[in-house]
Amino acid sequence: MIKIKIVLDSEDRNVIGYRIKSARLGCKMTQEELSVKLETLAVYIDRASISKLEQKKRIVTDIEILALSKVLNVSITWLFGLEI
C-alpha cells in the first residue's frame, strides 16, 4: 500500500515542487527554457512562477502537471513521488 503525505495546515502549496526542479535540472534546462517549452503546449507559466512552483509556494493545476510531465519527460506518478 502506498502512503501519501497529506499536506494540511502547511505553507506548502504543492507536493511536487522539488521533483519539478530535480527533473528540470536533470534535463539541464533553465526555468526560462522550461517556460518556453510549456508554451508550445499552450500552458503559460512564466519563469518567476516556475520558481514559486519549485519552492512549493504556488499551486499546480492538473493541466500544468500534465504539461510538466510531458516537457520534463517524467511520469505523473514520479512527480508525486509514487514511483522511484
N, C-alpha and C positions, 0 to 999 in steps of 0.2 A: 504494500500500500504506500502510495506517495503522500508525504506530508507537505502541505502548502502553508508557508508562513502567512499568517493573516496580519495585514497592516491596519491597525486601528489605533486611534489616539497617537498618531505618529506625524512627524513633519514630512515624512516621505510621501511623495505624490505618485510614485510608481515603484514597481518591484524589478524592473528590467534595465534601469539606467546603467548600472555598472557593466552589464552584458552588452549593451549597445556600444559603450566605449571600448570594451575589450574586442568586440568583433570589428569595429571601425579601425582600431589600431592594428589588428591582425591583417586587415586589408591594406594597411599603410595609406589610409585615407584621412584627409583633414576634415574637420567639421564642415567647412565650406564646400569641399568636394562631395560630401555626403548630402548636403542640402541640394546641390545641383542635380545629383543623381535621383534624388527623391522627386524633384520637379518633373523629370521625364515620366514619372508615374502619376503626375497631377496631384502630388502631395507636397504642400508648400510649408516647409519648416525652415526658418532662417537659422543661420549659424548660432546666434545667441540662444535660440530656443533649443537647439540640439545640445548646447552646453547645459541648459537647465534640465533637459531630459536625463543627461548623463549624471547630473548631480541629484537626481530624483526630486527636483523642485518643480517639475511640470508633469501634468497628467499626459498619458499617451492614449490616443484613441485607437479603436480596433483597426481602422483603415491605415493609420500610421504604423501600427505594429506589423500589419501585413506587408506594407511597402518596405519597412526597415528590414524585415526578414529576407525579402527578395533582393534588395540592393546589397545587403551585407552577406548574402549567401549563407544564411543560417536558418534553422527551423524555428518556428514559433515556440515549440516546446523547449528548445535550447535557450531562447531568450528568457523564458520563465524559469529556467533552472530545473526543468523536469527531465532533462537528459544530460549526460556528460559529454 
